[in-house]
Amino acid sequence: MARPKADLPPAAAILALADGEGRLTLRVTPGARVETLAIEDNRLTLKVRAKPEDGKANAAVLELLARALGIATSRLRLLRGATGRDKQVQIVAP
């Protein structure tokens, strides 16, 4: 059975949350049943299916965020929160 596609907010709404240096604040829930991305309290809330082992959840977070923004995953850099639920990601210029 195919997985349902995540309902993603518009890229412009996500980019509006970034500060002047392109940093976004995220709250992540790994091991979720369905991947989602939502805007709550001026930060992004992401749920990913990947388990938090060997960086799999962090990779899934970057992939989901890149898909929502319509950019390559290589343009995203995890600044803080590699082992926690609260993360900070920077959008790197091409």
C-alpha positions in Angstrom: 0.0 0.0 0.0 1.3 3.4 -0.9 2.1 6.0 1.7 0.0 9.1 1.6 1.9 12.3 0.6 2.4 14.8 3.4 0.2 17.9 3.2 2.8 20.7 3.2 2.3 24.4 3.8 3.3 26.8 1.1 7.1 27.5 0.7 6.5 31.2 1.1 4.9 30.6 4.5 7.8 28.5 5.6 10.4 31.1 4.4 8.5 33.8 6.2 9.6 32.1 9.5 13.3 32.3 8.6 15.4 35.1 10.2 17.7 37.4 8.2 20.4 34.7 8.0 17.9 32.0 6.7 17.7 30.1 10.0 14.5 28.1 10.9 13.5 26.8 14.3 12.0 23.3 14.2 10.3 20.9 16.7 10.7 17.3 15.5 8.8 14.1 16.5 10.6 11.0 15.1 9.0 7.6 14.7 5.6 9.1 13.7 3.1 7.1 11.7 2.6 9.8 9.1 5.1 12.5 7.9 3.7 16.0 8.4 5.0 19.5 8.5 3.0 22.3 10.1 3.5 25.9 11.4 2.8 26.3 15.1 3.8 29.2 17.4 6.2 30.8 14.8 8.1 27.6 14.3 7.9 24.5 12.2 6.6 21.3 13.7 7.7 18.2 11.8 6.8 14.5 12.2 8.9 12.0 10.4 8.6 8.2 10.2 12.4 7.6 10.7 13.6 6.4 14.1 16.2 8.6 15.9 19.1 6.2 15.3 22.3 6.8 13.3 21.1 10.2 12.1 18.2 8.7 10.1 15.6 11.1 11.6 17.8 14.1 11.0 18.2 13.1 7.3 14.4 12.6 7.0 13.8 16.0 8.5 16.1 17.7 6.0 14.5 15.7 3.1 10.9 16.7 4.2 11.9 20.3 4.7 13.7 20.5 1.3 10.6 18.9 -0.4 8.4 21.5 1.2 10.6 24.4 0.1 11.2 23.0 -3.4 15.0 23.0 -2.9 17.8 20.4 -2.8 18.6 18.8 0.5 22.2 20.0 0.1 21.0 23.6 0.6 20.0 22.8 4.1 22.4 22.7 7.0 21.6 21.4 10.5 23.1 24.0 12.9 21.8 22.8 16.3 19.9 19.9 17.8 21.4 16.8 16.2 20.4 14.8 19.2 17.4 16.7 20.4 13.8 17.4 19.3 14.4 21.2 19.0 16.5 21.9 16.0 17.8 24.9 14.0 18.3 24.6 10.3 19.9 27.1 7.9 19.0 27.6 4.3 22.2 28.0 2.4 22.4 30.2 -0.7 23.0 28.3 -4.0 
